Amino acid sequence: MLSGDKVGLRARHEDDIPILRTELYDDVANAARAEGGPWRPITPGSKDPRLVVDDTQQGHVPFSVVELEGGTLVGTANLWGIDNHNRSAHIGLGLLPAARGKGYGTDVVAVLCHYGFVVRGLQRLQIETLADNGAMLRSAERNGFVREGVLRSSSWVMGEFLDEVLLGLLVQEWKPTPGA
């Protein structure tokens, strides 16, 4: 397990899936903001590709996020779009509603930076988030990410187009946090 100050990132366990499905992906408004496409229901018991890990897929590394104190599942995190030639990847995360507002997002981003830069040897990490996602913007910027641009009206979310903010961090700009 990779550890930060408050959270750990570990492999996805089978018993994580029903919790993540119910608390993150069955919440239409939340899922519509987090996914790149429209929300759609997934039949219970089916192999939901957002949750079931395919260990053969090299360009995507999913984690379950757990509290260090007690090991309670609090969300998901992933490094995706991994490009080994250009040594870059994207960061994504989703916290369960009860885990939001506790500083976990900032810690998750720090641990993903450690994983990307130290473990994977990447040069650049990138985050794309909706412009009104203040929590993710703060988590990224607290970890040294720089706003590189705004994609105007690029995301269709629940009946309206929203701006998306692009943030980047280069390995030479990264300041590791103790414990990550």
C-alpha positions as CSV (number, residue, x, y, z in Angstrom):
1,M,0.0,0.0,0.0
2,L,1.1,3.5,-0.8
3,S,0.6,5.8,2.2
4,G,0.1,9.6,2.7
5,D,-0.6,11.5,5.9
6,K,-4.3,10.5,6.1
7,V,-5.0,7.9,3.4
8,G,-3.5,4.9,1.8
9,L,-3.9,3.7,-1.8
10,R,-4.2,0.0,-2.2
11,A,-5.4,-2.6,-4.8
12,R,-9.2,-2.7,-5.4
13,H,-10.8,-5.5,-3.3
14,E,-14.0,-7.3,-4.4
15,D,-15.9,-6.0,-1.4
16,D,-15.0,-2.4,-2.4
17,I,-17.1,-2.7,-5.5
18,P,-20.7,-2.6,-4.0
19,I,-19.8,0.4,-1.8
20,L,-18.2,2.4,-4.7
21,R,-21.1,1.5,-7.0
22,T,-23.7,2.6,-4.5
23,E,-22.0,5.7,-3.1
24,L,-20.2,7.0,-6.2
25,Y,-21.5,5.7,-9.4
26,D,-25.2,5.3,-8.7
27,D,-25.4,9.0,-7.7
28,V,-26.4,10.4,-11.1
29,A,-25.4,14.0,-10.4
30,N,-22.0,13.1,-9.0
31,A,-21.2,10.5,-11.7
32,A,-22.3,12.9,-14.5
33,R,-19.7,15.3,-13.2
34,A,-16.9,12.7,-12.9
35,E,-17.4,10.7,-16.1
36,G,-16.5,11.7,-19.6
37,G,-19.8,10.5,-20.9
38,P,-23.5,10.4,-19.9
39,W,-24.5,8.4,-16.8
40,R,-26.1,5.1,-17.4
41,P,-27.3,2.4,-15.0
42,I,-25.2,-0.7,-14.7
43,T,-27.0,-4.0,-14.0
44,P,-26.3,-5.4,-10.5
45,G,-23.8,-8.2,-10.7
46,S,-22.4,-7.1,-14.1
47,K,-18.7,-6.4,-14.5
48,D,-18.8,-2.6,-14.3
49,P,-15.6,-1.5,-16.2
50,R,-15.3,1.6,-14.0
51,L,-14.9,-0.6,-10.9
52,V,-13.6,-4.0,-11.9
53,V,-9.8,-4.0,-12.3
54,D,-8.2,-5.4,-15.5
55,D,-4.6,-6.1,-14.4
56,T,-3.6,-6.6,-18.0
57,Q,-4.4,-2.9,-18.9
58,Q,-1.1,-1.1,-18.8
59,G,-2.3,2.5,-19.3
60,H,-4.6,2.6,-16.3
61,V,-3.7,2.0,-12.6
62,P,-6.8,2.0,-10.3
63,F,-6.6,2.2,-6.5
64,S,-9.0,2.1,-3.7
65,V,-8.5,4.9,-1.2
66,V,-8.7,3.9,2.5
67,E,-8.2,5.9,5.8
68,L,-4.9,5.0,7.4
69,E,-6.6,5.0,10.8
70,G,-9.0,2.0,10.6
71,G,-8.7,1.1,6.9
72,T,-12.2,2.4,6.0
73,L,-12.8,2.7,2.3
74,V,-13.2,6.4,1.4
75,G,-12.9,6.4,-2.4
76,T,-11.1,5.7,-5.6
77,A,-8.0,7.1,-7.2
78,N,-6.2,6.3,-10.5
79,L,-3.4,7.1,-12.8
80,W,-4.8,6.9,-16.4
81,G,-3.7,7.6,-19.9
82,I,-0.2,6.5,-19.0
83,D,2.1,7.3,-21.9
84,N,5.4,5.6,-21.3
85,H,7.0,7.2,-24.4
86,N,6.3,10.8,-23.3
87,R,6.4,9.8,-19.6
88,S,3.1,11.4,-18.7
89,A,-0.2,10.4,-17.2
90,H,-3.5,11.9,-15.8
91,I,-4.7,11.8,-12.2
92,G,-8.3,11.1,-11.2
93,L,-10.0,10.6,-7.9
94,G,-13.5,10.2,-6.4
95,L,-14.3,10.4,-2.7
96,L,-17.4,9.0,-1.1
97,P,-19.7,11.7,0.2
98,A,-18.9,11.1,3.9
99,A,-15.2,11.5,3.2
100,R,-15.3,14.9,1.5
101,G,-14.1,18.0,3.2
102,K,-11.5,16.2,5.4
103,G,-8.3,16.9,3.4
104,Y,-8.3,13.4,1.8
105,G,-8.2,14.8,-1.7
106,T,-5.0,16.7,-1.2
107,D,-3.4,13.7,0.4
108,V,-4.6,11.4,-2.5
109,V,-3.1,13.8,-5.1
110,A,0.2,13.8,-3.1
111,V,0.4,10.0,-3.0
112,L,-0.5,9.8,-6.7
113,C,2.3,12.2,-7.5
114,H,4.7,10.0,-5.5
115,Y,3.5,7.0,-7.4
116,G,3.8,8.7,-10.8
117,F,7.1,10.4,-10.3
118,V,9.0,8.0,-8.0
119,V,7.5,4.6,-8.7
120,R,6.7,5.0,-12.4
121,G,9.5,7.5,-13.4
122,L,7.1,9.9,-15.1
123,Q,8.0,13.5,-16.2
124,R,4.5,15.1,-16.2
125,L,1.2,14.6,-14.4
126,Q,-2.0,16.3,-15.5
127,I,-5.4,16.9,-14.0
128,E,-8.6,17.9,-15.8
129,T,-11.5,19.0,-13.6
130,L,-14.6,21.1,-14.0
131,A,-14.0,24.8,-13.3
132,D,-16.5,24.8,-10.4
133,N,-14.8,21.8,-8.6
134,G,-13.1,24.0,-6.0
135,A,-12.1,21.0,-3.9
136,M,-10.1,19.4,-6.7
137,L,-8.6,22.7,-7.8
138,R,-7.4,23.3,-4.2
139,S,-6.1,19.7,-3.9
140,A,-4.1,20.1,-7.1
141,E,-2.7,23.5,-6.4
142,R,-1.7,22.6,-2.8
143,N,0.4,19.9,-4.5
144,G,2.1,22.3,-6.9
145,F,0.0,21.8,-10.0
146,V,-0.2,24.9,-12.2
147,R,-3.3,26.0,-14.1
148,E,-2.3,25.7,-17.8
149,G,-5.6,26.5,-19.5
150,V,-9.4,26.5,-19.6
151,L,-11.3,24.5,-22.1
152,R,-14.4,26.7,-22.5
153,S,-17.8,25.0,-22.5
154,S,-16.1,21.6,-23.1
155,S,-18.1,19.4,-20.8
156,W,-21.8,18.6,-21.1
157,V,-23.0,18.0,-17.5
158,M,-26.7,17.5,-16.6
159,G,-28.1,19.8,-19.2
160,E,-25.4,22.5,-19.5
161,F,-21.9,23.0,-20.9
162,L,-19.3,23.7,-18.2
163,D,-15.7,24.9,-18.5
164,E,-12.9,22.5,-17.7
165,V,-9.6,23.5,-16.1
166,L,-6.3,21.8,-17.2
167,L,-3.6,21.6,-14.6
168,G,-0.1,20.2,-14.9
169,L,2.9,19.4,-12.7
170,L,6.4,18.5,-13.9
171,V,8.7,16.3,-11.9
172,Q,11.3,19.1,-11.4
173,E,8.6,21.3,-9.9
174,W,7.2,18.7,-7.5
175,K,7.9,19.0,-3.8
176,P,7.4,15.6,-2.2
177,T,5.4,15.6,1.1
178,P,6.7,13.6,4.0
179,G,5.0,10.3,4.3
180,A,3.9,10.1,0.6
